[in-house]
């Protein structure tokens, strides 16, 4: 069996601005002081399991990704433009199909998630591979720890022939708090963390049924990828349909019983904002922004603050849950509660700051 | 008549830290962007009225005071150590008594107050001088604009023979809010801004009655001040009693009917903190700390904030009434409400920040 990990390394988001920004999205950063960037940690976790590893990213970050992971051109797939997770993952799956055959198993793992229990992750991936070899598209589902409204959920059915793998009855959109609470209390729902494992051929054949033009387009590009026709074939990229893998394959296939899930508790986080980030820092109040130096920080009536210093000491007084991020070129002052609305702030930054997005 | 203004230029306080600090207290700073430092503005307001001007300050700031006001040594009285307002003002009054005689009128005006209506101030000083020439110790009283609990109050009695000058029935300590509200509503109470006007001889003779040793000590030093014996005479400074002029003279003399007050509305402020400072800034959200350069500031859900930038843009989100002060060597993040407690914060700053007090 051949197993190839796909790591989509896409946009920066805004909820960790200004630490994470277009020019250095969080997957390129050591967000938790672990000594490895998020994409490095993602690759590290997979190293023992994979026969090959392919990153799919944009032109802006391809060089830095290759540098951080010490990869050659064959392991970096550069999207001409972002068109959603389905074309990105689908193209790599089609390239794997060309290189290793359709029975090769691919697994897609986000570049910017955090997982603290690596053995649990690896066990889950092994189970997912076993389930994928029975012809399923497999999603790794996270046992929920709280009624989070920011994630989609997986409604789990009966166990499959592969122990630890369960049929997915359906995928559920991000719920309201009442529904989320009910899901978590039921004990039969998982968080959908967007990690998919499947045979390359199974994935592309499913896509060929649900979105035949997209599957054709991706397979056509992949056929030329390792030859002289790549650039010409990529000319068709911009005509591909924008889509995400959940909508394009997982949801319709789940209705047919074709999707399974492997539940796991592994200290997973998508580090979706400063509150989430703070939970993974040894000392949220004394972080150093990239390029800066450790500075004294004094908190008075400002417990539970998240502070990144750069080149000057910081004193915070009387703001519980303050978020103070000094990156040297810009200073953000907000609170954990308010930071959920950073997207609107970042999109409306005025001239003189907007180029720091 | 000879009128000599005394400007005590003492400590930094803590309520405007880190803008105002020991090394550059607020009187040496242009706090409002007026183009003049507070001590310069104080001297400017008095220029038309005075025959002479004497600053009393510590060794740390004597040079900078002389530079800012273009004064020679004769106009700077350096205290060997701070011992409260009574020894400071009393020493200068005694020097004036030596130089100009006891009938010369002295007036003491803080170096770090803000007054927006200079003509009203000057009229009040002229009235105070006239009242002082009748033998009174005169205090300039501020017509209250709100029930402030941070100031002492003056209980005003009947008008004296000098129009616009009223007998002080008594001085009242800083009140609670209920008392302050009652004072303001009564219409017969003024804020005590600590500005005193009196004949030098009257002031010192009063002191000689209430604190004879202190008066003797000050007059002994003053007798040698302009001769070769100054340094030797100053040896007695450290044995003088620490005291403030309100307790030492104003309160006991008021009980005898010896104090008058001139009520005035003149846009007075002691700039006692960031809330007070903000009221005197054209644009509190876009100030520049000394030595810094103007930077973009973006406020989102953070109206009424006070922001001093230094060398990087600042984004504040979701903190109404934020106070964000970047002085380049330290960053303070607080709120207008919390800033009232800055004293405790500054006194407990840890190593690495404490030297920035």
Interface residues (C-beta under 8 A of the other chain):
Chain A: X18 X295 X296 X298 X300 X301 X312 X313 X314 X315 X316 X317 X318 X319 X322 X324 X326 X328 X329 X330 X331 X332 X333 X334 X335 X337 X338 X339 X341 X342 X344 X345 X348 X349 X350 X351 X352 X353 X356
Chain B: X18 X295 X296 X298 X300 X301 X312 X313 X314 X315 X316 X317 X318 X319 X322 X324 X326 X328 X329 X330 X331 X332 X333 X334 X335 X337 X338 X339 X341 X342 X344 X345 X348 X349 X350 X351 X352 X353 X356
